Amino acid sequence: MPKIKCGVLGATGAVGQRFIQLLANHPWFEVVVVAASDNSVGKTYGEAARWYVSPDMPPAVRNLLVEPVEPGLDCELIFSALPTEAAGPTELAFAAAGYVVSTNASSHRMAPDVPLLIPEVNADHLPLIAIQWKKRGWERGFIVANPNCSTIHMTLALKPLHDAFGLRKVVVTTMQAVSGAGYPGVPSLDIIDNVIPYIGGEEPKMETEPLKILGRVADGAMQLADFRISATCNRVGVRDGHLEAVIVELERKPSLEEFTEALATFQGEPQVLRLPSAPAWPIIVRKEANRPQPMLDRDVQAGMASVVGRLRPDTVLDYKFTVLGHNTLRGAAGGAILNAELLVAKGYLTLQDTLFRQTTRTAVAVPKAIFERMLNQARQGAPVEVGGVLATASGQPMQLLKARNSADDPEHAYQMATEDQRRILAEIDEKGLDIFAVYHSHPSAPAYPVARDLTGAYYSNAYYLVLSLADPGRPVLRAFRIDQTRGDVVEYPVDIK
Ligand SMILES: NC(=O)c1ccc[n+]([C@@H]2O[C@H](COP(=O)([O-])OP(=O)(O)OC[C@H]3O[C@@H](n4cnc5c(N)ncnc54)[C@H](OP(=O)(O)O)[C@@H]3O)[C@@H](O)[C@H]2O)c1
């Protein structure tokens, strides 16, 4: 399968280098563009980046010329690791120009129409993208943001607690690594033998971002979660890995066993969807009295998990614990890559966007009455995906044959039930018809086949129709030909008449 072409903005910095490292052998994404400040533009990446992560710089990027951070880059997915000031206007310009932007910067995190994503926690916030398109008049591009690096790890741990027991108050004190300040970051003479009890802008982020992430999207708007957070943030002389001491007050006080069980058994959509960068267990609970520690635990599950320990009752609020997470892996580049993988799995970003754009082909004619029946079926079935087959023969009216959905996760996938498939094939055979198209609905995702739709597409001579209700007032039907053996997906215009 061809890979989605990516550009990394801020590719030479601390987070940018992690993007380059993590994307080196990614199954879906390929870095074809690197961009950075005027200091680096025109140099090769090998010359511009002072490589500081292990292993060595991937050979495929060494000779890429560093480009300016402006739309016009030859890629469709942008990973942004720009400083906040540069990120704000630049990311808007890329999204407006049709690029999908997955950012680490804080500029757009709290915008009400931008999903602030931790895929295990709030994959259900993706419908905000449709609001972004509508509100900003964008057709294809959009922005999703990664939370602050300390917020991500604390919120991963808060999610199962909030779901099971309800959060009332959270008090957190962080001990944050120097790589959190970028490269070269905090001067060594300021941080060796020292703790700096202030990190500019960090505490407000930790006190507000979790409320958005743990909030919900209702009636097309973001509703923030209703509890209070107090944060104190410190910079410590650790290279990578933020340690956070968290105390919580809960609506319902569980036993320590229940509290521990809620954390240890937590999984989310990335684990169900088996996304390439997803850790098997997003929260690892350590029972030892002296864990987690940055040096020992930050790289667990490739730096994509949050490690929780020291679970115990608190004398002022209800319970307290320590959480540790890698700040430039799950806390930055790894998190933004997992966000993009979720976008692929949910159909917001297609594996063959470049091919999809070649739409100069003859239109696929769908009779209006058939379209109306598909639409009724999709609306009645939502939030479950529904589908079936359109069959025809020359001179005969098109027939719509519905088939039940037997997917394990029918709200996010459509798999034609085997017995319905057999019945439909027998009927088609008996009436001398041909399969014209296989259709299914996307109740909240756009009208593009997701990764699982591609692997289930067995009829290379039929069209694959995807009907999206992402914007309920403006359903969209798109048509594709999918050739699994060649790995081709080609979009065709649709003519409803
Ligand atoms: N470090 C972390 O742990 C972490 C975690 C989560 C989120 N973040 C966020 O991720 C972003 C990047 O952080 P970082 O730590 O990687 O910073 P960094 O090491 O300072 O890297 C900044 C990058 O942006 C480029 N750049 C700087 N100013 C620019 C401009 N005006 N126009 C275009 N490019 C410019 C730099 O290019 P040159 O090399 O050419 O100067 C470099 O590639 C920030 O928004 C930060 O808040 C960081």
The ligand as a Gaussian input file, in Angstrom:
#p B3LYP/6-31G(d) Opt

LIG

0 1
 N        9.805000      19.259000      24.291000
 C        8.720000      18.693000      24.762000
 O        8.777000      17.811000      25.650000
 C        7.371000      19.092000      24.234000
 C        6.298000      18.319000      24.629000
 C        5.024000      18.642000      24.157000
 C        4.865000      19.703000      23.314000
 N        5.922000      20.461000      22.949000
 C        5.687000      21.572000      22.023000
 O        6.237000      21.202000      20.755000
 C        6.716000      22.353000      20.077000
 C        8.192000      22.133000      19.741000
 O        8.931000      22.005000      20.930000
 P       10.468000      21.570000      20.956000
 O       10.730000      21.229000      22.357000
 O       10.745000      20.586000      19.878000
 O       11.191000      22.980000      20.557000
 P       12.659000      23.195000      19.948000
 O       13.570000      22.091000      20.310000
 O       13.036000      24.573000      20.337000
 O       12.420000      23.139000      18.335000
 C       11.745000      24.171000      17.649000
 C       11.689000      23.866000      16.165000
 O       10.905000      24.866000      15.505000
 C       11.723000      25.557000      14.532000
 N       11.406000      26.993000      14.610000
 C       11.655000      27.850000      15.626000
 N       11.162000      29.083000      15.344000
 C       10.620000      29.002000      14.103000
 C        9.971000      29.924000      13.237000
 N        9.758000      31.203000      13.599000
 N        9.535000      29.488000      12.041000
 C        9.730000      28.214000      11.650000
 N       10.336000      27.283000      12.429000
 C       10.775000      27.670000      13.637000
 C       13.156000      25.271000      14.922000
 O       13.930000      25.328000      13.746000
 P       15.505000      25.735000      13.737000
 O       16.275000      24.530000      14.206000
 O       15.746000      26.070000      12.314000
 O       15.642000      26.899000      14.668000
 C       13.029000      23.846000      15.458000
 O       12.948000      22.947000      14.382000
 C        6.473000      23.535000      21.009000
 O        5.265000      24.169000      20.659000
 C        6.368000      22.883000      22.379000
 O        5.611000      23.639000      23.280000
 C        7.185000      20.163000      23.382000

